Amino acid sequence: MASPADVTTQSLRHSQPAAVNEAGKLYSPGGPKKGLSAVHLKNTRRRFVDLCNLMERRITARPFLDTKGEKGPWSWLSKAPQHRVVRRQITVPGWPATSRTLRIAFLSDLHTGSHSDDVNRLNVIVKETMALRPDIVCLGGDYTNGMLFGRGRVPPETICEKLASLVPEHGTFAIIGDHDEIFGATRIISALRHARIEVLVNGLASFPFDGLPIQVVGVSSDASELPRLLKTVPSGAPAIILAHDPAAFSSMPAGPYIMLCGHTHGGQIQLPFVGPFVNMSDAPLKWTYGHVAEDGRNLYVTSGLGVSGLPLRIGIAPEIALIEVGAQ
C-alpha cells in the first residue's frame, strides 16, 4: 500500500451542471443532439429502473445481518458460477512511455451475498487478485447485495474486512455504485476507508509510477461532475477514470485517459449470435462489455462478479480483470 505521502487526494464538492442535449445525454456544446424518440426511450428506461429500485428498497431492505453470506433454504438456487481472470493490454494515445505497462486489477459489482457462501468466495477473489501482482487495484462500486432471497444483506464491514487484504504497491482506489447509494453509501464509504481504501466521491487522487504521477479520477454513479473534474487534471497528465456506469464514456474527451466501468454485469444474460438484451444503462449495448475504443478514447467495461435481480448468469462469466496500460 502506498504511504500517505504517495497518495494525494483532492475532493471537489461543488457541482457544476454539465451540458446536456434534449435527450438528457451529456455532450460537448455544439455536438450532435438526439431526437425525440431517444427522449421517450430514455425516459421509459429510467422509469423502469426507478421502479426496480423502489422494489429493492421495499422488498430487500432488511438489516445487514448475514455475516457469512449464507442463503439458507435458497442456497441451491444461488450457487456462484466460476469466475475467471480476464487479461487485457490496452494502449492509450498520449500515455507516457514507461519501462513497463501499468498493471491494474479491476473488480466491480461484487454484490456480496448474492450467492451462497459469498463471503468465503470474496476471500478467494481477493487472494487471486493479489496473486496477479497488480500495481494498483480499482473497485468499481456496488458492493452490497440486493437479492430477493436469503437471510438479509452482508454487512459492509464484513465485505470491507476482506477487501482490506487488497494491498498493492500503489494503493486501492474505490468508487460507489447506484446500489450502494440505494442501501446507504455513507456506511459503505466509512467501511471502505476503515479498510484503508481510497474512496473517490467526485474526487481526484494520484500515485507515482515509474517516476511519473498517474491521476485517478472517481465520479458518482451519474458521472455529472466528470467534465469539471477533468478540467482539474494537469494538461497532458495520464489518468484512470473510475465511473460506475459506462454511460459516462459519452462525456469523456480524447486524451491520455482510460475509463473503467462496471454496472452492466456484461448484460448478465447473453445469447450466442444475439448478445445482451439489456444493460440497465443509457449506454448503447455495444458498450455493455469489454474493451471499447472510439475516436481515440478507451473504455473497459467488466462483467463484474455478482448479480442482481436473480442469481443467474447466462453466456457471460463473472471476472477479475487485469488491465495492462501502456503508450501507443
C-alpha positions as CSV (number, residue, x, y, z in Angstrom):
1,M,0.0,0.0,0.0
2,A,1.3,3.4,-0.8
3,S,2.3,5.6,2.1
4,P,0.1,8.7,2.8
5,A,2.8,10.8,1.1
6,D,2.5,8.8,-2.1
7,V,-1.2,9.4,-2.5
8,T,-2.6,12.8,-2.9
9,T,-6.4,13.3,-2.7
10,Q,-8.3,16.4,-3.8
11,S,-12.0,16.4,-3.0
12,L,-14.2,18.6,-5.2
13,R,-17.5,19.2,-3.6
14,H,-19.2,22.0,-5.6
15,S,-21.1,20.6,-8.6
16,Q,-21.5,22.4,-11.9
17,P,-24.1,21.1,-14.3
18,A,-22.6,19.6,-17.5
19,A,-24.1,20.4,-20.9
20,V,-26.9,18.1,-21.9
21,N,-28.9,17.7,-25.0
22,E,-32.6,17.3,-25.3
23,A,-32.3,13.6,-24.7
24,G,-30.5,14.3,-21.4
25,K,-27.2,12.9,-22.8
26,L,-24.0,14.7,-21.8
27,Y,-22.3,16.2,-24.8
28,S,-19.8,18.8,-25.9
29,P,-21.6,22.0,-26.8
30,G,-22.1,22.1,-30.5
31,G,-22.0,18.4,-30.7
32,P,-24.8,16.2,-32.2
33,K,-28.2,16.0,-30.5
34,K,-30.7,13.2,-30.1
35,G,-34.2,13.2,-31.4
36,L,-37.5,12.9,-29.5
37,S,-37.6,9.1,-29.9
38,A,-34.4,8.9,-27.9
39,V,-36.1,11.1,-25.2
40,H,-39.0,8.7,-25.0
41,L,-36.8,5.6,-24.9
42,K,-34.5,7.1,-22.2
43,N,-37.4,8.2,-20.0
44,T,-39.1,4.8,-20.3
45,R,-35.9,3.1,-19.2
46,R,-35.4,5.5,-16.3
47,R,-39.0,4.9,-15.1
48,F,-38.3,1.1,-15.2
49,V,-35.1,1.5,-13.3
50,D,-36.8,3.7,-10.7
51,L,-39.5,1.0,-10.3
52,C,-36.9,-1.7,-9.8
53,N,-35.0,0.5,-7.2
54,L,-38.3,1.1,-5.3
55,M,-39.0,-2.7,-5.2
56,E,-35.5,-3.3,-3.9
57,R,-35.9,-0.8,-1.1
58,R,-39.3,-2.2,-0.1
59,I,-38.6,-5.9,-0.5
60,T,-34.9,-6.4,0.2
61,A,-34.1,-3.5,2.6
62,R,-33.6,-5.9,5.5
63,P,-30.9,-5.2,8.1
64,F,-27.2,-6.0,7.4
65,L,-27.3,-9.3,9.3
66,D,-25.9,-12.0,7.1
67,T,-22.2,-12.0,8.2
68,K,-21.4,-15.3,6.4
69,G,-23.2,-14.7,3.1
70,E,-25.4,-17.7,3.5
71,K,-28.6,-18.1,1.7
72,G,-30.4,-20.6,3.9
73,P,-33.1,-22.6,2.1
74,W,-32.3,-20.7,-1.1
75,S,-28.6,-21.9,-1.3
76,W,-29.5,-24.4,-4.0
77,L,-30.6,-21.6,-6.2
78,S,-27.8,-19.2,-5.5
79,K,-24.5,-21.0,-6.3
80,A,-22.0,-18.7,-7.9
81,P,-20.7,-19.6,-11.4
82,Q,-17.0,-20.0,-11.7
83,H,-15.3,-16.6,-12.2
84,R,-12.3,-16.2,-14.5
85,V,-9.3,-13.9,-14.8
86,V,-9.5,-11.7,-18.0
87,R,-6.3,-10.1,-19.2
88,R,-6.3,-7.1,-21.5
89,Q,-3.4,-5.0,-22.9
90,I,-4.6,-1.5,-23.9
91,T,-2.5,1.2,-25.5
92,V,-3.7,4.7,-24.9
93,P,-2.9,7.7,-27.2
94,G,-0.8,10.2,-25.3
95,W,0.0,7.8,-22.4
96,P,3.7,8.4,-21.4
97,A,6.3,5.8,-22.3
98,T,7.3,3.8,-19.3
99,S,9.7,1.0,-18.6
100,R,6.8,-1.4,-18.4
101,T,3.0,-1.3,-18.5
102,L,0.9,-0.3,-15.6
103,R,-1.0,-3.3,-14.2
104,I,-4.5,-2.5,-12.9
105,A,-6.7,-5.2,-11.2
106,F,-10.3,-4.1,-11.6
107,L,-13.1,-5.6,-9.6
108,S,-16.7,-4.3,-9.7
109,D,-20.2,-5.2,-8.8
110,L,-19.3,-7.6,-6.1
111,H,-22.9,-7.7,-4.7
112,T,-21.5,-9.8,-1.9
113,G,-24.3,-12.0,-0.6
114,S,-26.0,-12.5,-4.0
115,H,-24.6,-16.1,-4.0
116,S,-24.4,-18.7,-1.3
117,D,-21.2,-18.8,0.7
118,D,-20.3,-15.5,-0.8
119,V,-18.1,-14.2,2.0
120,N,-15.7,-17.1,1.5
121,R,-15.9,-16.6,-2.2
122,L,-14.9,-13.0,-1.8
123,N,-11.9,-14.1,0.3
124,V,-10.8,-16.3,-2.6
125,I,-11.3,-13.5,-5.1
126,V,-9.1,-11.1,-3.1
127,K,-6.3,-13.7,-2.8
128,E,-6.5,-14.4,-6.6
129,T,-6.3,-10.7,-7.3
130,M,-3.2,-10.2,-5.2
131,A,-1.6,-13.2,-6.8
132,L,-1.7,-11.3,-10.1
133,R,0.7,-8.7,-8.6
134,P,-1.1,-5.6,-9.7
135,D,0.4,-2.1,-9.3
136,I,-3.0,-0.8,-8.2
137,V,-6.5,-2.2,-7.5
138,C,-9.6,-0.3,-8.6
139,L,-13.0,-1.1,-7.3
140,G,-16.0,-0.1,-9.4
141,G,-18.8,0.1,-6.9
142,D,-21.9,-2.0,-6.0
143,Y,-20.5,-3.9,-3.0
144,T,-23.9,-4.8,-1.4
145,N,-26.4,-7.5,-2.2
146,G,-30.0,-6.5,-3.3
147,M,-31.3,-10.1,-4.0
148,L,-34.8,-11.1,-3.1
149,F,-33.7,-14.3,-1.5
150,G,-31.7,-15.1,1.6
151,R,-31.2,-14.0,5.2
152,G,-30.5,-10.3,4.7
153,R,-27.6,-8.4,3.3
154,V,-24.0,-8.9,4.2
155,P,-22.7,-6.0,6.3
156,P,-20.4,-3.6,4.5
157,E,-17.9,-4.0,7.4
158,T,-17.7,-7.8,6.6
159,I,-17.2,-7.1,3.0
160,C,-14.5,-4.5,3.6
161,E,-12.7,-6.7,6.1
162,K,-12.0,-9.0,3.2
163,L,-11.2,-6.1,0.8
164,A,-8.6,-4.8,3.3
165,S,-6.3,-7.5,2.1
166,L,-6.0,-5.8,-1.2
167,V,-2.6,-4.2,-0.7
168,P,-0.9,-3.5,-4.0
169,E,2.2,-1.3,-4.0
170,H,0.5,1.9,-5.1
171,G,-2.9,1.5,-3.4
172,T,-6.5,0.6,-3.8
173,F,-9.0,3.1,-5.2
174,A,-12.8,2.8,-5.0
175,I,-16.0,4.5,-6.1
176,I,-19.6,4.0,-5.2
177,G,-22.3,2.4,-7.3
178,D,-26.0,3.0,-7.6
179,H,-26.9,0.0,-5.4
180,D,-24.6,1.4,-2.7
181,E,-26.5,4.7,-2.8
182,I,-29.8,2.9,-2.5
183,F,-28.7,0.9,0.6
184,G,-26.6,3.5,2.3
185,A,-23.5,5.0,0.8
186,T,-22.3,6.7,4.0
187,R,-21.9,3.4,5.9
188,I,-20.2,1.7,2.9
189,I,-17.8,4.6,2.4
190,S,-16.9,4.5,6.1
191,A,-16.2,0.8,5.9
192,L,-14.0,1.1,2.8
193,R,-12.0,3.9,4.4
194,H,-11.6,1.9,7.6
195,A,-10.1,-0.8,5.4
196,R,-7.5,1.9,4.2
197,I,-9.1,2.0,0.7
198,E,-9.1,5.4,-1.0
199,V,-12.7,6.3,-1.8
200,L,-13.2,8.9,-4.5
201,V,-16.6,10.6,-4.4
202,N,-16.2,13.1,-7.3
203,G,-12.6,13.5,-6.3
204,L,-9.0,13.0,-7.5
205,A,-6.0,11.1,-6.3
206,S,-2.5,10.4,-7.7
207,F,0.2,7.9,-7.3
208,P,3.8,7.7,-8.6
209,F,4.6,5.1,-11.3
210,D,8.0,4.8,-13.0
211,G,8.8,8.3,-11.9
212,L,5.6,9.8,-13.2
213,P,2.4,10.9,-11.5
214,I,-0.7,9.0,-12.6
215,Q,-4.0,10.6,-11.8
216,V,-7.1,8.7,-10.6
217,V,-10.5,10.3,-11.1
218,G,-13.5,8.9,-9.3
219,V,-17.1,10.0,-10.1
220,S,-20.5,9.4,-8.6
221,S,-22.8,7.0,-10.4
222,D,-24.4,9.6,-12.5
223,A,-21.0,11.0,-13.6
224,S,-22.4,14.5,-13.8
225,E,-19.2,16.1,-12.5
226,L,-16.8,14.3,-14.8
227,P,-16.3,17.3,-17.2
228,R,-15.4,19.6,-14.3
229,L,-13.1,17.1,-12.7
230,L,-11.2,16.5,-15.9
231,K,-10.5,20.3,-16.1
232,T,-8.6,20.0,-12.8
233,V,-6.3,17.2,-14.2
234,P,-2.9,18.7,-15.2
235,S,-2.7,19.2,-19.0
236,G,-1.4,16.1,-20.7
237,A,-1.3,14.1,-17.5
238,P,-2.3,10.4,-17.8
239,A,-5.5,9.5,-15.8
240,I,-7.5,6.4,-14.9
241,I,-11.2,7.4,-14.7
242,L,-13.4,5.3,-12.4
243,A,-17.1,5.6,-13.4
244,H,-19.6,3.0,-12.3
245,D,-21.9,3.3,-15.3
246,P,-20.4,3.2,-18.9
247,A,-22.8,5.9,-20.0
248,A,-20.2,8.2,-18.6
249,F,-18.0,7.4,-21.6
250,S,-20.1,9.7,-23.7
251,S,-18.7,12.7,-21.7
252,M,-15.1,11.6,-21.7
253,P,-13.0,13.6,-24.1
254,A,-10.0,12.3,-26.0
255,G,-6.8,12.4,-24.1
256,P,-4.3,10.2,-22.2
257,Y,-7.2,8.6,-20.3
258,I,-8.6,5.1,-19.7
259,M,-12.1,4.7,-18.2
260,L,-13.0,1.7,-16.2
261,C,-16.7,0.8,-15.6
262,G,-19.0,-1.9,-14.3
263,H,-22.7,-1.7,-13.6
264,T,-23.9,-3.7,-16.6
265,H,-22.7,-7.2,-15.4
266,G,-21.9,-7.7,-19.1
267,G,-25.7,-7.9,-19.6
268,Q,-25.9,-10.7,-17.1
269,I,-27.6,-12.8,-19.8
270,Q,-26.0,-13.0,-23.3
271,L,-27.2,-15.4,-26.0
272,P,-25.0,-16.7,-28.9
273,F,-25.2,-14.5,-32.0
274,V,-27.5,-12.2,-30.1
275,G,-25.5,-10.8,-27.2
276,P,-27.1,-8.9,-24.3
277,F,-30.7,-7.8,-24.4
278,V,-30.4,-5.0,-21.8
279,N,-27.6,-3.3,-19.8
280,M,-29.7,-1.2,-17.4
281,S,-27.8,1.9,-18.6
282,D,-28.1,4.8,-21.0
283,A,-25.0,3.4,-22.7
284,P,-25.6,1.7,-26.0
285,L,-25.5,-2.1,-26.0
286,K,-22.1,-2.1,-27.7
287,W,-20.7,-0.6,-24.5
288,T,-22.1,-3.4,-22.4
289,Y,-18.9,-5.4,-22.0
290,G,-15.2,-5.5,-22.8
291,H,-12.7,-3.0,-24.4
292,V,-14.3,-0.2,-26.4
293,A,-12.1,2.1,-28.5
294,E,-13.8,5.1,-30.1
295,D,-12.3,8.3,-31.6
296,G,-9.0,7.8,-29.7
297,R,-10.8,7.1,-26.4
298,N,-10.6,3.9,-24.4
299,L,-13.1,2.2,-22.1
300,Y,-13.1,-1.1,-20.4
301,V,-16.4,-2.5,-19.0
302,T,-16.1,-5.5,-16.7
303,S,-18.7,-8.2,-16.4
304,G,-18.4,-7.8,-12.6
305,L,-18.5,-10.6,-10.0
306,G,-22.0,-10.6,-8.6
307,V,-25.6,-10.4,-9.9
308,S,-28.8,-8.5,-9.2
309,G,-32.4,-9.3,-9.8
310,L,-32.0,-13.1,-9.9
311,P,-28.9,-15.2,-9.1
312,L,-28.5,-16.1,-12.7
313,R,-25.9,-15.6,-15.4
314,I,-26.0,-17.0,-19.0
315,G,-23.3,-16.6,-21.5
316,I,-21.2,-14.1,-19.6
317,A,-18.9,-15.3,-16.7
318,P,-18.0,-13.2,-13.7
319,E,-14.5,-11.9,-13.8
320,I,-11.4,-10.4,-12.3
321,A,-10.0,-8.0,-14.9
322,L,-6.3,-7.4,-15.1
323,I,-5.7,-4.5,-17.5
324,E,-2.2,-3.5,-18.6
325,V,-2.0,0.1,-19.8
326,G,0.8,1.5,-21.9
327,A,1.8,4.0,-24.5
328,Q,0.6,3.7,-28.0
